[in-house]
Amino acid sequence: ALQSSPCRFQRNGTWYSGREAEAHLQRKYAALRSRDLVDSAEQFIARGASRSSVSGSAYRVACPGRPEQEAAAWFEQQLAALRRHAAPAPARVE
């Protein structure tokens, strides 16, 4: 979602494009998976996509026309929206 968005991603005080952020987060995901430290999207958000493992600083996301926010909240919102759109519609009884 970040890679294809107009949003920017802040890591350790520097802003990056969504494409640059996606590459960084893919490397973090691969490292966590190789050590069996992440089994779900929620775990990845908490353990890899929320803050710097070097400085401990929270990552941030800034999207045009919206307030800047911590990356964890942004990713959780994106995940919830993805799941809402992927969920099957409830069966109708007539």
C-alpha positions as a printed Julia matrix, in Angstrom:
94×3 Matrix{Float64}:
   0.0     0.0    0.0
   2.79    2.45   0.84
   4.72    1.77  -2.34
   1.77    2.67  -4.56
   0.62    5.65  -2.51
   1.62    9.33  -2.71
   2.65    9.11   0.97
   6.14    9.63   2.32
   7.83    7.5    5.0
  10.13    8.89   7.68
  12.91    6.72   9.07
  15.5     8.08  11.5
  14.68   11.69  10.62
  14.85   11.3    6.83
  11.84   11.2    4.5
  11.64    8.55   1.77
   9.24    7.85  -1.07
   6.81    4.97  -0.76
   8.93    2.97  -3.21
  12.09    3.48  -1.12
  10.18    2.62   2.06
   8.83   -0.56   0.49
  12.34   -1.75  -0.35
  13.52   -1.07   3.22
  10.5    -2.79   4.77
  10.89   -5.82   2.48
  14.46   -6.24   3.77
  13.24   -5.99   7.37
  10.47   -8.5    6.67
  12.91  -10.98   5.11
  15.25  -10.65   8.11
  12.44  -11.24  10.6
  11.06  -14.2    8.6
  14.52  -15.79   8.39
  14.62  -15.81  12.2
  10.99  -16.98  12.56
  10.07  -13.73  14.33
   6.96  -12.86  12.33
   3.94  -15.0   11.42
   1.28  -12.39  10.7
   0.79   -8.9    9.32
   0.14   -7.65  12.85
   3.44   -9.07  14.06
   5.29   -7.46  11.18
   3.7    -4.09  11.89
   4.67   -4.37  15.56
   8.15   -5.84  15.09
   9.37   -4.37  11.83
   7.21   -1.64  10.31
   6.73    0.56  13.38
  10.17    1.7   14.45
  13.84    1.64  13.67
  15.72   -1.33  15.04
  18.85    0.87  15.05
  17.64    4.03  16.82
  14.35    2.86  18.33
  12.61    5.89  16.81
   9.08    5.43  15.57
   8.61    5.52  11.81
   6.14    8.11  10.5
   3.95    8.41   7.42
   2.83   11.66   5.79
   0.15   11.64   3.08
  -1.0    14.68   1.1
  -3.92   16.46   2.77
  -3.79   14.34   5.93
  -2.04   14.8    9.28
   1.32   13.07   9.68
   1.05    9.96  11.86
   3.07    7.11  13.29
   3.63    4.36  10.74
   2.14    1.67  12.99
  -1.25    3.41  12.96
  -1.08    3.97   9.19
  -0.24    0.32   8.49
  -2.96   -0.9   10.87
  -5.51    1.27   9.05
  -4.36   -0.07   5.67
  -4.56   -3.66   6.9
  -8.08   -3.13   8.28
  -9.22   -1.59   4.97
  -7.69   -4.45   3.0
  -9.45   -7.0    5.17
 -12.78   -5.17   4.91
 -12.57   -5.27   1.12
 -11.45   -8.91   1.07
 -14.14  -10.21   3.44
 -17.01  -12.0    1.74
 -20.39  -10.34   1.98
 -22.74  -11.96   4.5
 -25.29  -14.33   2.98
 -28.76  -12.89   2.52
 -31.73  -14.87   3.66
 -34.92  -14.19   1.78
